[in-house]
Amino acid sequence: MLNQQLSLIIAAELGVQAQQIMAAIQLLDDGNTIPFIARYRKEATGGLDDGQLRHFETRLTYLRELEERRQTILNSISEQGKLSDELRAKILSTQSKTELEDLYLPYKPKRRTKGQIAIEAGLQPLADLLWNEPGREPEQAAADYIAQDKGIEDTKAALDGARYILMERFAEDAELLAKVRAYLQKNAFISSKVIAGKEIEGNKFQDYFDYSEALHAVPSHRALAMFRGRNEGILQLTLNADPEAEENIRHSYCEEIIRRHLGIEFNHQAADKWREQVIAWTWKIKVALHLETELMGALREKAEEEAIDVFARNLNALLMAAPAGAKNTMGLDPGLRTGVKVAVVDNTGKLLSTDTIYPHTGQSERAALSLYTLGKKYGVELIAIGNGTASRETERFAKDVMQRFKDWKAQTVVVSEAGASVYSASELAAAEFPELDVSLRGAVSIARRLQDPLAELVKIDPKAIGVGQYQHDVNQTQLARKLDAVVEDCVNAVGVDLNMASAPLLARVAGMTKTLAQNIVDYRDANGRFESRMQLMKVPRLGPKAFEQCAGFMRIAQGENPLDASGVHPEAYPVVEKILQATQQSILELMGNAAVIRQLEAQQFTDQQFGLPTVRDIFKELEKPGRDPRGEFKTATFMDGVESIEDLKSGMILEGTVTNVTNFGAFVDIGVHQDGLVHISLLADKFVQDPHQVVKTGDIVKVKVLEVDIARKRIALSMRLNENAAKKDEKSDRSAMPKERSFATHNSGRRRENSTMGNAFADALKNWKK
């Protein structure tokens, strides 16, 4: 019954049929994973994709938590003997945790309040009398309630106690709270002020020393900046309920909302002034503080969700970047004084050799010979160069070596080294290369991430990859859950080579755990390569359920059954047998034969278990077996002679790689060790609401240099290539914006990891404040 109710709610939100959600709930409750449901249970869910299913999973968790809390509240109020039919109906109908808590507020066990103490002292009749009969003179009425033995010393104490009773009663009115909340959400401003004496210490927050913005319009990056300033003791944040009111106006409009809700009219009666004070106290002492805390919390929660979504989208783009392929690759981790770390891996990623060379410290001849020897000996086809310090110098050196030694040629590619140092110092790297120096492990990672970014980056904590926005300020549990889902979806969308995948990569496959993944590697090491997916059943502790979930995502190249190299699930092999019989071809003849496959009717091969979605997916797999959903491998070509920020000139048009996308624009690596910012207003010739609609991490783009501030390492770029760098009006428009929106920089590569701010955007702030 509950699942049916929840399915109706979620179905309405997603715009799908309730039976689709019911099926998804049942599948999830039965232990199926999201990737498996999305790929192999389309008949049951009506084709819900992984994005819809992830949203469904989040909402299902929320609504189930809401239902659990609802039952707790109903039981609590019922035990108090205060659960009326009307209240029960309200509690059962709400789908909001906030509204549910509002309804529970009057009945929630709490410590003794001033209102409760006043009730115990017998002042409730006085409160009701003056509120309902405003013609009564307050002082005279209060005189009858003086009781020194109860702490009521005089009429003032009696009237104050009566006010507390009413104030607390009204402040627990769910309908009243809803009205005031709605007004504040639409009209209130959040204001930040610097705490006196903190101006120098908090210089990086100077944009918020005297700042105000509509609560409903604050973008996530500015909200999180203000909250960080408050957490660091630099800023004081307040909620301004009446931003347009003149300073000499004593009353808030929220008091008017309270008055109207309570149905009070002031007609110059004896108790009107006292009643006005009750309303003012209700607002200032109770409702304002309660809702400010709540709305600030809601703003932070929303900002965190947006920041997490930004990180997730950037991570998805990075993980789904096109691989360079299975080629012998040399990884170069650049350095000046400490030398360039060199690692050569074969086309499977196996480490072949390492070295450290010093081309930038007077030993270029020896370094050139070492690089050539390694490249020639191992047939290196690709050179991956980390984009940190000295990357352009190292790239030029490698090209010079190949120009000098004509019998060795390799393609040089500058790649992001973000996270390489994290991997190098990890337990995983230590277990993989126990005898290898930490610095050389980074070069191995750089080489491998060019061959296959997904396979290598899954070894690194997603938070260390450097494509987030305020990732250290958000809820870490929610961030980890979201990023893990992204990694899982990416890995399963691509599939993994069962005979080559590392344990960390295998662990991300649907149905896998770290233990099962390691068991697969151990079995492979002991028994040799897998020749069939069915051999997975021989892996210790890998049972039928885990096999069902993972088998379709595991790939075996040149195995016993060609279908094992495809995305066709073993459970659907009988469908392929029917197709083979109908076409009178062998599996090897049929796979890749698009002309034959396109002539087939999917309906011909459906049955009770496998419907049209599955059969059509099988057709796609047979037509392009082992297809990779990732795009074509491309790299940016940096301009020769432009290797540092000093080489940049306004008006230059350069090619670069998008390294990070935030809500306020995109950072682009143009090969000068300092990423430039394309502000959101300069991403396209049309209005852009969300930068992710235009670019994604890893995109190769052309940009125009607008402004360069060498002293503060600030580079302003534009993707509107006809942009006039000297346009005064646009420059002034940007300068009028908060700086994190208008002009930012961040360091490329691994050097971002060591930032005390902890993320790319914060690095931008840090750099221009120096």
N, C-alpha and C positions, 0 to 999 in steps of 0.2 A: 504493500500500500504506500509506504513512504517513498520507495523508489519510483513509483508511478507519479507521485506528486512532484518529486525532484525532476523527473524527466520532462514534465510539462513546463516547468520553470526554465530549465536549461535550453530546451528545444525552442522556446519562444525567443530567448536571447540570441541563439545561433541562427534562427530562421530556418530550422529543419523540423522534421517530423518527430513526434514524441517517441514513436517506436524505434527510431534510430538511436536515440539517447538511451532508451531502455535496454536495447541490445548492447550498447557500449558499457553501460553500468554492469550488466551481467558478465560481460567478457572481462572487465577490469576486476570485478569481485572474484572471478574464477582464477585470477592469477596471471592473466595475459598482459603483456606489455603494450605500451602505446605504439611503438614501431610495428609490432606484429599485427595488432588490430588494424592499423592503417593500411598495411600492405596485403595482408592475407585474410582479412575478414570483412572485405568490402560488401559482400552480399548481406551480411548481418547488419552493418551500420549504414547501409545505403551510400557507401562511398565517402564517409567522413575522412578528411585528410588529417595529417599529423598536427597541423596547426589548430584545427577545430577540436581535435581530441585533447590537445594540451589545455585549451581553454576549458573544455568540458571537465577535465580532471581537476583543474583548479577550482572551478565553481562547485563541483560535486563535493570537494573537501570543505569548502566554505559553508555550503548549505547543510552538510552533515554536522559540522561543528555548531552551526546555528541551531539545528534541531536538538542536539544534545543539550545546549545551553537553555533552550526553550523548555525542555522537560524539567531541567533542574529548577528553573524559575517557577514553573507551574507547581511543582511539588512544594517549594519553599512557601509560596503564598498560600497554598491549600493548607499546609500545616499550621499557618497562622490563623486559619479560619476566615480569610479575607478575599477568597477567590470567587468573585461574582461571575455570573454568566457573561455579562458585558465585557469584563476584564479578560476572561478566558478567550472570548472571541477575538479581542484585539491582539492578544499575545499569539494566538494561533495564526492570525492573518498576516502578521508582519514578516517580511523577508529581509529585514535589515538588523544587523547586530546593534547598531546605535539606537534604533527605535525600540528594540527589545529591552535594552538597558534603561531607556527612558521610562518605559512602562513599569519596570521593576524598581525604579528608584525609590518610590514611597514605601516600599515593603522590604527594601534591602537592609539587612541587619547592619547597624552602624553604631559608633560610639555615641554617648550621650551628647546631644547638642544643646545650645542655649534655648532653642524652641522646646525641646523635650523637658528641660529643666523648668521652663515657664509653665508648661502644661501640668507638671507634677506639683507646681506651686499653686495651681488652681486658677491660672490666668486665661484659660481658653474661653470661658464665658465672656470675659472682658473683650477679648479679640473679636469674637463673633458679634458682640453687641455693637461695638464702634464701627465695624465694617458694614454691618447690615442696617444699622440705624444711625446714619451720619449726623442726624440732628442732635444727638447726645453730645454734651460738652465733655471732652476727654478727661480733663483734670477732675471734674466732679465724679464721673463714672469710675475713674481709677482709684479715688479715695476709698471706695468700699472694698478694695482688694489689697490694701496695705496689711501685711502680716510679717512682722519682724522675725517671727519664729521660722518663717519659710524663706527668709532672705529678701522679702519685699519691704524695703525700708521706707519708701516714699512713692508718690504718684509717678515720678519719673521712672523708677525701677519697674513699676507695674506696666506703664505704657511701653517701655522698651521691651519687656518680656512679651507683651501682646504682639508687638511688631515682629519679633523673632518667630512667634508661632505662625503668623500669616505668611511671612517671608519664606519660611521653609516649606510651608504647604504649597504656595504658588510655584516655588522653584522646582517642585517635584511633579508639576503638571506636564504630562507628556505632550499634550497638544500645544500648550504654551511654548515649551521648549522647541517644538518643531517649527512654530511660526517665527520665533526669534532667530533660530538657526538658519532658516531659509533666507531671512532678510540679511543676515550677516554674510552668508555665502555669496550673495549677489552684490552687496554694497560695501562691505567692510574692506579696509586697507590693512596690509601688514606694514609696520613701520620699524625701522632699525636705527638705533643711535649708538654711537661709540660711548663706552663707559669712560668717564672722566679719568685722565691719566694713562689711558691705554693707547693713545694715538700713535706713538712711535712703535711700541711693541706690536700693534696690530695693523701696521702700515699696509699689509697685503689685502686688508679688508676695507681700505679707505673709500672704495666706491659705495660702501654701505654705512659710512659714518653718519649720514643724515639722508636716509632713503625711505621711500614709501611707494607702494604699488598695490593695485587692486588685488585682493586675495584670490579671486577666481582667475586672474590673468597671469599670476607669477609662474614663469617657466621653471622646470625642475632644476636647472643648473643654478639659477639665482636663489631659489628657495634653499637648496642645499648649501650654497655659499653662506647665506645668512645663518643657517642653523649651525654650520661649522664655526662661524664667528662667535655665536653665542656659547657653544660648547667649549671654545678656547678662552672664554672670559673676556672677549673683546667687545662684543655687541650686546645690546639689550633689545629684545624684540617685544613688540606690543601689537595688539589688535585695535585698530581705530574704527569704532562702530559708526562714527559720524564724520567722515573725512571732509565733507563739504560744509559742515557747520562752522559758524564763527566761534572764535575762542571764548567770547563772553557768554555763549549759550550754555546755560547750566544743565539743561535736561537733554538726555539722549532720546533719539527717536524710538529706541527700543523700549523706553518707558511708556511711550505712547502705544506701542504694540501690546504691552502688558495691560495697560488700562483698557484698551478696547476689548482684548480677550476676556477680561474679567467683567466687562459690561458696566464699567464705572463712569459716572458723570459727576463733575464737580460743579456744584451750584451754590458755592459760598456758604455751605453749611458748617456747623460747629466742628465736625470731625474731619472735614475735607483736608486740611493741612496735614493732619495726622495720617490720613489715608494716602496722601501724596508721598509722605515719607516712607510708608510701607512699600509702595511701588518702587520708589527710588532705591530703597534698601534691597528689595528683591532683585533689581537689576544689578546694582553696583557690587553688592556683597556676595550674591549667590550666582545668578544667571551669567553675568559677564565673565566671572572667573572660570566658571564651569565650562562655558562654551568657548572661551579663549583657549583653554587647555585642549579641549576637544578638537577645535578647528585647526589649531596649530599642529596637533597630532595628525589630523587628516591631511593637511597640506604636506607634511613631511612624508607621510605614507604614500601619497600620490606621487610626490617628487621621487621617492625611492623607487617606486614601481616603474616610472618613466626612465630613470637612470638605469635600472636593471634591464629594461627592454632595449635601451640603446646599446648596452653592453652585449646583450644577447644577439642583436642583429649584426653588430660588428663581428662578433665571434663566429657567427654562422658564415658570414662572407669570407672570413679569414680561413676557416676550416674547409670551406668548399672551394677554395682557390685551386685553379688547375694545376695538376702535378707536371713537373718537367719530364717525368717518366723514368723508366728503369735504365739508367745510364751510369757508367762509372763517373763519380763526381768527387771533386776536390772542394773541401770547405776551408775558407780562410777567415779566421777571426782576427780582424785588423788591430794593430797596436803600433804606437810610435816607439817609445823607449823600451817597452816590454816585448816588442817583436810581434810578428804575425804568426799566429798558431795555424798549423796546417794539418788537415786530416783528409785522407783519401778513403772513400768507401766504394764497394762494387755496386753492381746494378740491383742488388738485393738489400743494400744498406749495410753490408758487413764491412767492418773496419779492416783496411788493408795496411795502412801505414800512417805515421804521424811525424811531424817535425816542427821546429820553431825557427823562423828565419828573421833576419833583421835588415830589410831593404831600405829602411828610413833612417838608419843610424850609421851610415858609412860602410855598410857591408853588402851593398847591392849586387856586386859581382858574384859573391858566394851565394847569396840568396837566389839570384836568377838561375844559377846552375842547379841548385837544390830543387827549385820549383820545376824546372824543365825535366830534370831526371825523374822526379816522381810522376809528373804528367805523362811523360813518354813511356815509362815502365809499365804503368797501370792503364794505359789507354784512356786517360781522362777526357771526357767529352764535355763536361759541364764544370764550371768553377763558380761556386756560391760564395759571395763575399758579404760578410755581415755589415750592416749599415751604420756601425758605430764610428768612433773616432778613427780617422785615417782611412775610411772606406774608399773614398775616391782616389786617394794616393795609391792605395793597394790595388785598386782596379786598373789604374794606369800602369802600374808596375807589371801586373800580370799580362796586360796587352803588349807591353814592350818586350816581355820575355818571349811571347809567341811571335812577335815581329822579328825578333832576333834569331830564334830557332824555328826555321820554316817548316820543319818536319813534324811539328806538334801544333794542333789547332784545337781550341775549345771555346765554347761560348761562355762569356762572363755574365753573371747575373748578380745584382745587388739585392739581397734579401733582408727582411727584418730579422734582427737578432733578439728581439724582445723575448724574454723568458729563457734565453740560452743559459744565462748564469744561474738561474733558478734550477734548471734541469741539471747543470753540471754539478751542483752541490747536493743534489737529491740522493736519497737512498737507492732509487732506481738506477741512476747513473753509476753509483758506486758499485752496485751489484753487477751491472752490465760491463763496466770497465774498472775493476778493482785496482789494477796496476797503473791506470792512466791518470796523468795529472789533471786536476780539475779544469785548468784553462784549456787543455786539449779536448776535453769532453765537449766543450762549447763548440769547437770547430766541427766535431762530428755531427752535432745537432744541426748546425747551420747547413752542412752538406745534405743531410737527410731531409730537412724541411723543404729544400728545393726539389728533391726527387718526389716527395709526397708529403705536402704540408699536414694533411690530416693525420697520417700515421705517426708523424713525429710530435705534433703539437698536443696530441692526447696524453702525452707523457708529462705535460706541464700543467700545474694548477691553472685553470682558465683565468683566474684573477691576476696571474703574473704575466699574461700575454700582452698587456698594455693597450687594450682597445676599449677601455671603459671610461666612464665619466663619474667621478666621485664614488668609485666602487668600495672604498674603505669607509664611507660614511653611511652606507645603506645597510639594511638588515642582512647580515651575513648568511643566515640560514636560507632566506628567500633567494638571495643571490646565488648561492651554491646550488640550490634546487633548480633554478632556472637555467644556469649555465650547464649543469649536468644534463638537463633535458636537451639542450642545444647540441651538445657533444654526442649524446646518444642518437638523436635524430640524424645528424650528419653522418656518423659512422654507419648507421644502418641504411641510409639512403645510398651510400657508395658501395657497401659490402666490404668484406675483408678476405684476404687470401689466407686460407687456413694454414697453409704450409710456410708462410712468411711472417704473419702478423705477430707482433710482440704481445706479451701478456697484458700490458695496459690497453692496447688496442682491442684485443679480444674481450677484455672486461667490459667494454662499452657496447658490445653486441647484445641485442635483446635476449633476455633470459640468463645472461652470464653474471657471474660474481667474480671477484678477484681470485677467490680460491679455485673456481672452475676454470678460469682463464689460465692460471698457473698450472693446473692439472693437465690442460691441453698441451701446453708447452712442454711439460715434463714427459707426457706420453709421446709427443713428437720426437723429443730428444732420445728417448729410450727405444722407440720402435721405427723411427724413420718417418718419411712423409706420409700424409694421409692420402690414400688412393680413392676413398669414397666417403661421402658424408655419413654413411651408416656407421663408419668406424668411430664416430663421435660417441656412439652408445657404449663403446668399450672404455671410454675415459672414466676414471674413478669419480663417483658421485654425480655424474652427468646423467640424470634420469630422463624419462619420456617427456616430462613437461618442459624441461630445459631444452631438450632436443627440438621439440615442436617450436619453441620460441626462436631458437637461434639458427636452425639448419638452413633456412632460406637466405640468410644473410652471410653465410659462410660460402666461400668460393674455393674450388679446387681446379686449378689449371692442369690440363692434360691428365685428368684422372680416368678412372674406369668408365664413368658415365659422363659424357659431354654435358649433360644437364647440370652436373654438379658445379660447372663453371658459370652457371646462369643464376638469375634471380627466381627461377621456378622452384617452388617449395617441393620437397620430396613427396609430400602428401598429394601433390597434383601431378605426379609423374604418370598415373594412369590416363589422365586427360591427354598428355602428349602421345601416349601409345595409341589412343583413338585417332589422333591427328595423323600419326605415321601410317596407320592402316588405311585411312581415307586417301592419303596422298601417294601411298605405295612407295614411300621413300624411306631411306635410313635416316637416323637422327643426324648423322654428319652431312648428309645431302640436304636435309631440310634447314638446318641451322644456318642462318645468313642468307637464305634464298627468299628474298623479299617478294619476287615475282609470284612464286607459288603461294606464299603465306597470305598475300593480299587478295588472293582469289577465294580464300576460305570464308565460310559463314560461321561466325562465332556461335550462333544459336544451335548449330548442328552438334556442338560438343558439350553442351550444358547438361547437367543432371541435377538431382536433388541437393547434392553437396556443393557443386561448383557452378556458379551462375555466370552471366555475361561479363561482369567485371573481372573475374579471375581468368576466364578464357581469353578475354582481350589482352590482359596483362601477359598471358603466356604467349600470345601472338607477338607482342612487342619484344619479349625476351628472345623468342626464336628468330625474329627478324634481325635483331641486333644483340646477339648474345654477349653477355658480360659488358654491356654498355656502361660507360662512366657518366653520371649526371653532371659532373663538373665540366666547366667550359674549356676552351682552347687555351693552351699555355701561351701567355704573352708577358713581355717585360717592358718596362719603361726605358727609353734611351736618354740618358742624361747628356746635356750639352757639354761638349769638350771645352775645357777652359773655364768652366763654371763649377768650381769645387768647394768654394767657401762663401759665406755670406758677403764677404767683401767683393766678390766677383759679380754680384747681382746689380743690375741697373733697372730703373723703372722703364717699363715698356717691353722688357724681354718676354718672349713667348717660349715657354719651356714645357717639357714633358715630365710627368711625375707620377707617383703612385699614391693613391689615397691610403693613409695609414690609420685614420680614425675618423669616425663620423659622430658628431655630437648634435644636440638640439640647436646649436647656434651656428653650425657650419661644418666644414670638413678640413682636416689637416692633410697636407700633401707633402711628400718627400720629393724634393727636386734635386737631391744630390749634393746639398751643401751642409750636411750634418745638423740642420735646423729646419724642422718642418714649418711650412708657411700655412696661414689660415685663409681659406676661402669662406668669407662670411656668407651666411644664408642668403643675404640679399644679392650676392654676386655669383651664385651657383648657376643661374640660368637667366635668359632674357625675359622670363615670365615670373610671376609671383610663385614663390616656393614656401609651402607651409611646413614641410618636413624634409630636411636634407636627405633622408634615406630614400625619398622618392626620386632623387636625382643621381646620387652616387652611393657606392658601398665600398667597404674596406677592400683594398686590393685592386680597385679599378685603375686603369691607366688613363690619365686625363691630360689635356693641354691647358696650361694656365698662363695668365699674364701677370707680370710683377707690377704691382701698383705702388707700394711703398716699402722701403727698407730702413730699419732703424738698427744700425750695427751695434750701437752701445747697449741697447736693451734686447738685442737678438729677436727683433720682431719683423716678420715678413708678411705683408698683406698681398694676397693673390686674388685673381678673378678668373672665373671660367667664362665670363663674358669677354671674349677676346677682342671685341671692338671697344672695350672700356678705355676711357681716357684717364690715364694715371693722374693727370693734373686737375681733374674735375673738382672744382672747389666745393660745389654744393654737396657732392657725395662724401667728400672727405669730412666736411663739417657734420654731415648727418651721422657718419660713423663715430666721430669723436664725441657726439652727444650721447651715444649709447653707453651703457655700462661696459667696462673694458672687456669683460669676458665674452661679450657678444660682438664687440666691434673690431677687436684687434688682439690676436693671441698668437703665441708660438708654443711649440714644445719640442723637446729634444728627440732625436730619432733613436730608435733601437734600445739596446739594453740599458743605456744610461738613464732611461726613464724609470727603471725599476728601483734605483737607489734614491729617488726623490722622496723627500720627507713628506711631501703632499700625497704621494701614493698613486697618482693617476695622471693621465696625459693632460687633462684640462688644468689640474692644479699645477703641474709643471709650467704651463703657460703663464699662470698667475705669478708663480715664483720668479720666472725669468724676467718678466717685464718690470717687476718690482725692484729688481736689484739695482 
